[in-house]
């Protein structure tokens, strides 16, 4: 009696590997969505507790609907701004802050003037001294390679 081993055609092997890869990708994508939602929920919690007055949340455009749905279900006002091809900037928080955002952030963030960038960072609650240093570097044309030389020390 001779034993024959069955061979799996190459096309089936390749298809199986693609399916496994897609399953892993789907799993990774689900994990990314969960992580994104967790960050969003933490921002909402901080907003509701008064830790923040305004939040800038950047997410993949694929999750924009979920983000908006969550904010609307909580009654939180927001402003949307495209951020490149794949991302979306979602500003949310107090209405008076969002009104200022509508006036200040009228183009992509990397095109803001040093003054607009400073105001935005301050409104978002970023470290004031770090914002001052960033402003001075941007205003003096420092591209990050000046090692603080553009800031005069007493």
N, C-alpha and C positions, 0 to 999 in steps of 0.2 A: 504494500500500500504506500503510495507516494503522497506526500503532503504538498499541497500547493499554497503558497502565500498569496493572498489577494493584494494587489497593488492598487493604490488609490490614484486615479488619474491626476495629473499635475494641475489641471484646471480646478478640480474640486479642492485640492490642497490650497491653492491660491485664494479661492473664494472663501474657504473656511478662515484663512488668516485675515482676509479683509473684514469678515464679519466679526472676528475676535477683536481686531483693531478698532472697528466702529463701536463695538460694545464697550471697550475700554475708554474710547473717546466720549461716548455718551455718559459713562460713569464719571469721567473726569469733568465733563461739562455739568453734570448734575451736582457734583461737589463744588464746582465754581459758583453755580447758582445759589447753593446753600450758603456758601461763605459770603457772597455778595449780600444776600438777604440778612445774614447775621450782622454784617457791618451796618446796613441800612437801619435795622431795628435798634442797634446801639445808638446810632445818631438820633433816631426818633426819641429814644428814651432820654438821652441827654437834653434834647430840646424841650421835652415835656417837663423835665425836672429843673429847667432853668440854668443848666450848666452852659448851654449855648443859646444864642439868640438867632443864629443862622448857621446853616450847614451847606457846604459844597460837596456833593456826592457825585463821583464820576463812575459810570457803569457802561458796560457793553450795551449797545443799542438794542440787542436782542432781549435785554431785561428791562427796557424802558417801560413797557406796559405794566409789568409786575410792580415796578417802583412807583409809578403813578397811581396804580390801583391801591397800593398800601398807603400812600400819602393821602389820597382822597378818602379812604375809609377812616382815616384818623382825623380828617378835617384840617389837614395841614396845607397851607398855601405853598405854591412852588413856581419856579421859573425854569424853563428848559433852554438849553443852549447846545447845539451840535458841537462835538469836540473831535474833529478829524472824521475819518471815514467810518470808524467802528464804534466810537464812544459818544456818550451823552453826558453833559454836565447838568446836574439837577441841583438847583439852589432851592432850599426850603427853610422856612422859619417864620419870623415875625413879618407881618405885612409891610411895615415901614422900612425894614431892611431890604425886602424884595423890591420895593419901589425904587430905592436907591440903586440896587443892582441893575434894574432895567435902564437906568440913566447912565450908569458907569460902564457896564460890561456890554458894549455894543458891537464887539468884534472878538475874534479868538483871544484867549488869555495871553498868548505869547506876543500879541500885538498891542497890549496895553502900555500906556505911558508909565514911567516910573511912579508918577503920582497916583494913577489909577490902580496900579499894582499894589502900592502901599495901602491905599484906602481899602481895597478888597481884602488884603491879608489881615489888616487890623479888624475889619468887620467880622471876619471869620474867626477871630480870637487867637490868631497866631501870636507868638511871642513878640512883644512890642520892640524889644531891643534888636531881635533878629530882623524884624521888618525894617527898622531904621538902618541897620547895616546893609540889608539888601537894597534899600532905596538909594543909599549913598553910592553903592557899587554901580547900580544901574545908571544913576544920574551922572556919575563920573566916567561912564563908558567902560568900566571894568568888566571883563568877560570871565571872571572867576579865577584868573591866574595872577591876581595882584597880591594875594595872601594878606589882605587887610592893609596894604600900603596906601590904598586910596583913602583910608580913614586916618585923619590926623589924630595923633595921641598927645595928651598933655604930659 
